[in-house]
Amino acid sequence: MGLHLPLTLLIYLLILRLVCLVDAPSAPRNLSVVECSKDYVDLCWLCPESDGGSAVVQYIVEKRDITRAAGAGGAMWMVCGTVAASELTMRVGKLLQGNSYLFRVSAENRVGPGPPTELAEPVIARLPYGTVFLLSRNVLLGFF
């Protein structure tokens, strides 16, 4: 009986020590916009410097519409989706043309999500080459 208590305590302390060594991952690095259009944005990023001692299982991508009033839900971060740890890009769709958006990405491991990395500047959902004017269905007048 005397041998079991110290051995059980030793195992418990060892497990507790191992659990304490695992943490959430650090923030992904170098979040950037690859392509922007009137209703979507393609984002890419690099893996976090630290996985927290447990492999990253997914990335969580969020958006915030800063054009909309705070009362209309524009000030809240909304999850756009998740991608597997092997994916370092995501197309975020369902954007409203002309609205400004902020984006952020978090890495998640078995402990939970780590801190996000956020774009420094908002992105405006718009055609990449300006607005297209049509004179009729068959004639393109021009861009600006």
N, C-alpha and C positions, 0 to 999 in steps of 0.2 A: 504494500500500500504506500509506503513512504517513497518508493521509486517512481510510482505512477504520477503522483502530484507534481514533482519537479519536471518530469518529462512532458506532461500535459501543459504545464505552464510555459516550458521552453518552446514547445510547438506553437502555442498560442502567441507568444511574443514574436516568434519568427514570422508567422503569418501576418501579424499586425504590422511588423516592420516592412514586409513585402508590399502590403496594401498601401502603406504610406508612401512608398516610392513611386507609385503610379499616380499621375496627375493628368489633367486635361491638356491637350496639345496647345502649343503656342499659335499665334495668328498666322494664317497663310500669308505669303509674301507677294509683293508686286502685282496687286490686282489692277487690271487694266481693261479698257474697252478695245475689242478687236474690230468690231463693226457695229454701226448704229443705223437704224432705219426708222420709219414712221411708227412701227408697232413692235419692234424688238431691238434688243441689244445683245451682242455676243460678248461675253466676259471670259477672261482667262487669268490664271494666277499660278503661283509656285507653291510647292509643299511648305508647311511650316518648318522652322528650324528644329523644333523639338516635337516629337509625338507624345511626350509626357510619359514615356515608358510603356506605352501600349499603342499598337498600330492604329493609324487613322482608318476609320471604317467608312466615313462619308464626309462630304462637304455640304454645308447648308447655305443657300443663297437667298438673300433677302433684298427687298426693294422698299423705298419710301418715296411716295409722290409728294414732292415739296411744293408743287403748283397748287394743289388742292388745299382748301382751308383746313385747319386743325380739327374743326368740328365735323368735317366730312370724312374723317379717317385718314387724311393725308399725312398727318404727323406721325402715324404709327408705322413701324416696320412690319412688313408682311413677308412671310416665307413664300418664295417663288417656286422652290423645289429643292431637291437634294440630288447629288450625283455621287457615284461610288468613288472610293479613294483613288482609284486608277485614273479617274477623269479630272482634268484640270481646266475644263472649259464648260460653259453652259450658255445656251440661248435662253434669254428671258423674254417671253412674249407677252401679249395682251397689254401693251403700253398704249397710251393715248397720245396721238400725234400732237406735238406742241407742248406737252407737259415735261417738266424737269424732274428727274429721278436721281436719287442716291442709291448706291448698291453697296452691299457688304457680304463678305463670305467668312464662315467659321468652319474650322476643322473639328470633327467629333471622333472621339475614341470611346472605349468601353466605360470610361469615367464620366464622359459627357462632352458637351461642346466647349471649346476654348474661346478666347476673345476673338472678335471679328477684326478683319482688315476692311477698311472702307475706302471708296474712291475719294480723292481729295476734292474733286469738283463734280457738280451735278452734270448729268447727261440729258440733253434735250432730244426727245423722240421726234425725229424728222428725217425726211429724205436726205441722203448724203450730199446731193448736188443741188439743193434748193427746191423750189416749188415748180412743178411743171404746169404750164398753161396749155390747154387744148383749144384750138379754134373750132374744130369739129372732131368727130370720132377718128378721122383719117389724117388730120393735119396737126402736127406739133408746132406750136407757135414759138416756144422757147422756154428758157429757165432763167431764174435769178437766184 
